[in-house]
Every structure is written in structure tokens, then in C-alpha cells.
């Protein structure tokens, strides 16, 4: 992995991302002194399902995965727009191939499944989307969180804190190797 640093990238949909799945992990990462960068399909204001406004600093096209120890796809209805997005698939595949952590919560793990990253791997997601994981040959478990190598998936807002702690633990481990 080239240059593990203190940066974590959080990718959100421009509309209807799950506020808690962004805010809870972000607070945990910042408390652990990680720098958070937020990206979306456009820069500027993005609005969560519950109305929280988040400023995206980068577009998906501007992402260099080598700058981050983890890349997180935040869930919610808006994340379904990324399920078949070739650029999102490329970001996830490139980050994983470099040894970075790739993590997704709620509906967002389907991005990894459709990118081919979950075939034969344990994964979870929002229960209503579980069949999507099975269709892509993932080993779907109806658990709150699954960790399979450097891939972390979680089921939704109630697991946001546990999800963030799992990502944080993996980032701290990677940094320890530097």
C-alpha cells in the first residue's frame, strides 16, 4: 500500500444518503484524529434523508485512492444510484488492490457486490437488499457487521458506531505497519 495516512474518504449520494451512517462514523474518525474527506457526484451541498446538509469537497472523478487508508460508501436510498456506477466500482476495486480498507453500510454494499468484490466473501447489508448480495455470489449473513479481509460491510444506521469502530481498528492496524 502506498503511503497510509490519516485520511478517510466518505462517499455519499448527492441526495438521500443516511445521515446517521455519515455523521456517526465521521465523529468517531475525527475523534481518533483522522482527516475526513467527503466526495459525491458533485461538490457542494448534499442532503441526507433526514435533512442534514453535508458539503462534498471532491467529485468522484477527483478521487485518488492512494491518499486514503479507507474508502467508505455511505448507504441510504441515494446509494442505489451507485450500484452500477463504473467509477464507483473502479474506486472500490483500486482501493482494495492497494491494500486499503473498503467499507459500505446499508444499501451501499451492493456496489461492492456488483463490482465483483464480494464473490465468495462474507457480507451483510440492509436486509431488504440481501438478495442482491446473493445474486453476486456473496455469502450473505443477516448480521449487523461483517469483516472479510479488508472489506467491511454493515446493515444500517443502528450499526453505524460498530461499523466505524471496525474501520478505525483496520486503519490503525494499517498505520502500525508503516
N, C-alpha and C positions, 0 to 999 in steps of 0.2 A: 504494500500500500504506500502510495507516495504522500508523505507529509501529513500524518494525522495531526489535526489541530483542534482548537476549541470551538469549532463551528458546526452547527447542526442546521440542516436545511429542512424547512417545513413547507410542503407544497399543499396549497389549498385551492379549491374551486373558487371562481370569482363570486359565486352566489351559492348559498345553501350548504356551506361546509358546516360541520357540527362544532359549534362554538367551544363546548367543553373539551372536545378532543384536540383542539388547538390550544386553548388557554391554560388548561391544567398542565399538560406536558411543558409548554413554554415556561411557565412559572417555575416548575421543577428544574428544568435545564438551566435557566438563568440563576436560580439559587445555587446551583453547582458551578457557576461561573463559566458556563458555555455561552458562546455568542450565537444568537438565533437569527437566521436569515429566512425571510418568508418570500415564497415565489408563487406565481399563478400564471394564468394565460395572458395577463396584462399587469402592469404596475399600477399602483394607486389603490383606491378603496375596494375592498372585497367585503361582502356582507354575509354573516353567518345566518343559519336558520333561526336563531334566537335574536338576531338583530345586531350582534356585536360587529363593529367595523374594524377591520384589520387592514393595514397598509402593506401591500406586496411591494417589496423593493426590487425584485427581479422578475423577468419573464422566464418561462420555461426554456426559451431559446438561449437565454444568457447564462444558464447553469453550467458550471464546470465542476463535475462531481468530485474531482481531486481535492477540492477545497473543504470537504466536509467529512467528518467521521461518521455521520449518519444522515440518511435521507429519509424523511418521514412523509408519507401521504396521509393527510387528514381525511376522515370519512365524512359521511353525510350524503344527502341526495345529490348534491352537486358533484361529488366524486365519481358518480356513474358516468359523467361525461368524459372521464379519463380512462375508462375500462378498455377502450380500443384505440387509445391515442398512441400512435407510434413513437412520438417523442417521449412520452412518459415511460413507455416500455423500454426505450433506449436508455433513459436516465437510470432506471432501476437496474437493468442488466449491466450497464457500465459500472455503476457504483459497486454492485456485488462482485463483479470480476476484479475490481481493485482491492477487495477485502473490506470494503466499508459495510456498515450496517444498513440494511434497508428494512423499513418498518411501515406498516399500514394498519389502520384501525377502521372498524365498522364496515362500510361497503368498499373501502379502498383496497383491501387485499385482492379483490378480483383483478385489479390492474396487474399485480404480480402473476396471478394465475394465467391471465391471457398473454402475458409476456413470456410465458414458459418457465418461470422461476419456481413454481410450486409443484411441478410434476414429481410425484414420489415423496414430497415433503409434507410434514405435519403443518397444518394451518387452521386458523379459525377466522370468522368474520361475523357480521350481523347475521343472525340466524335466518332471516328471510332470503339471504343471498348464498346460503350454504351449498345449494345445488350447483351454483356457478363454479365453486371450487372443485366439486366432484367431476364436473364436466371437463375440467382441465387436468384431471388425474392427480389432484392434490389429495392428501389424506386429511379429510375434513373432520375436525373434532369440535363439538359444541362446547368448547371451554372458553374461559374468559381471555386467555392468552396462550399463545404457542410460540416457542422459540426453537427453530431448527437451523442450526449453524448461525449465520449472520442475518437470517430472515426472522423478523418478529412480526406477528400478527395478533390483533386483539378484536374483541367482539363489539365494542361500542362505548358510549360515554361513561357507563358505570365502571369501566376498566381503565379509564384514561390515566389514573395515577399509577396503577400497577404497570401499565404499558410504558409510561415514561420512566419508571424505575428500571425496567428491563433494558430499555435503550441506554439509559445512563450507565448501567452496570457494564454493558458491552463497550460503550465508548471509553469508559475508564480503563477497561482491560486493554483495548487497543492502544490507548495513550501510554499505558505502562510498558508496552513493547518498544516504544520509540527510544 
